[in-house]
Amino acid sequence: MQSRRFIITILEPDGTSRPFDASVLEERLRAAFDAAGRRNESRQAGDLALAVEYALHKLPRRDSLFARAEVEGAVIRLLEESGCSEVARAFRVGGAGGGAESRLLVDADRGTLAELLRRHLATPPAVFDAVLGDLEAAAKRLEFRSAPPRLWLELARFYALRAEEELAVRNPLPPLPELPARSAAELAARLPERAGRLLGAGILKLDALTPLFPRFHFTFLLSPFAGALGLEPPYTELELLPELYRAGQDLAAARDALERFVAAPEPPPCLLSLPDLFDFCARGAEGSETFALTLADALAGAFDPPLYKVSLG
């Protein structure tokens, strides 16, 4: 669940689309770190995936549709800028797609190529026009009158990536917050009393603030929370919702205190994870997904401004 119902959609090379999933990107990044011989640094994969998601979220685009090549290019640039050029190369190789060639041939005239690209390549108009021109020039150089659509699309993605990289130099992604690292213990020492009690009871966990993607990350566990209240299953909304809303107010106060502590020009994004939510509901509330989302909303609803992201389960 993301605040403001903002969903990033990825347009795949075959023309299908799917929601962006930071956890899938994290696994691919871990594999790239391993392939580059830097397994001991693979813990950075989670921060990198969230940094990419946050950067896409902040882009001033009317819709939330991004081409796969566009996202992959952003990942590779972020890796290279973070001093992980070997990982960037491994990610680029590992991300290469495969598949059977189509027997269908597409003519090399401008109108036909433009129609093919409109269906399968999501790019800004300036990039689209540049790619179409590059594709026409390539067809003339190679003396292609027609070719399988996959070949045209592979060439188009290559030219799109190059054009997007040139565009990114002129119009870079919005900068991420720049803050010094803070350990979890340093942040915990700045929590208000009530949030500190949640931390001491094992209900709340707090991540360190890392320079790679500075953000506040709260993890809230429902089972120890209910246990501390003396509640036993089956749980009801009547007994849980008021307590969760008060706990949400405590977390919101904790975020405010941490923002004052780090004194950033722009407050870092704040994430909330509820890793045991669905298991908690399955064991104590008949496993209702609606009930689970209601509990999550009660906890997250106390934040103003809203949380950047809420991760469930």
Secondary structure, DSSP 8 states (H G I E B T S, - for coil): -BGGG---EEE-TTS-EEE--HHHHHHHHHHHHHHTT-GGGTTHHHHHHHHHHHHHHHS--SS-EEEHHHHHHHHHHHHHHTT-HHHHHHHHHHT-------S--EE-SHHHHHHHHHHH----HHHHHHHHHHHHHHHHHHT-SEE-HHHHHHHHHHHHHHHHHHHHHHS----------B-HHHHHTTS-HHHHHHHHTTSEEE--B-SSS--EEEEE-HHHHHHHTT--SS--HHHHHHHHHHHHHHHHHHHHHHHHHHT-SS---EEEEETTHHHHHHHHSTT-HHHHHHHHHHHHTT-SS--SEEEE-
